[in-house]
Amino acid sequence: MKAVVNIALRNGVLDPAGKAVEHALNSLGFNNASNVRIGKQIVLDIEAKDKEEARAQLKTMCEELLANPVIEDYEIVL
């Protein structure tokens, strides 16, 4: 089963990479871009008997390795 995990910094957590991209976009004349946030996306195949089992395994993967639950939120898409 194909799974996608989207990970982003929580609101209120400083995102220096996002600020750098926002500044670069503004420097290029894209003055309508603001509040840029950088995240990551992980795409993987997972073997599970059903979506509930897959979601539970992915949640554990995120909490133990893929995301930092203290400063990042994640979304699982199956």
N, C-alpha and C positions, 0 to 999 in steps of 0.2 A: 504494500500500500504506500502511495506517495504521501509524504508529509512535508509541510513547510512550517518553519518556526521563525517568526518575526520578533526581533529583540530590539528594544529601544530603551534609552535612559529614561528614568522616571521624570515627571515634571518637577522642576525645582533643582534637579541635579545639573551642575554646570557641564556644558557640552562644548569644549574648546574646538573640536573639529568642526562642529556645526557653525560656530562663530566665525572660524576661518573661511569656510565655504560661503557663508553669508557675506562676509567682507569682500571676498573675491568676486562674487556675483554682482555686488554693488559697484565694485571697481570696473566691471565690464559693462556697466550701464543697466543692469537688471535691478533697478531701484525698487521694484515691486516685490522683491523676495525678502522675507523677514522671518524671524524665529526658526531658522534652519536647524534641524536636528538630524544627526547621523545615527543610523542603526545598522543592524546586520540581519541577514536572512540566511537561514540554513535549510537546505532542501535535502531530503533523504528518503530512502525506501525503508520501510519497517515491516517486519512480519509480525502479524498478530491475528487472533481469531476473529476479532471485530474492532469497530472503531473505539469502543470504550476501553478495551485493553490497550490499543495503540496510544490513545490519549493519556492513559495512566502511565505507560512506559515513557512517553515523551515528556510528561510533567516531571517525572523523576530525573530524566536526563537533563532537563533545563535547570532544575534546582540543584543538581549535583555537579554539573559541568558547563552546560551551554550558556547559561545566563548567571548573572550575579543578582540574586533576588533582593539584595539590600538596596541596590541602585538601579536595577533594570526591571522592566516589565516585559512579558513575552506573550505571544499569541500563537496558538497551535491551530493550523489549518490542515484538515485531512481531505 
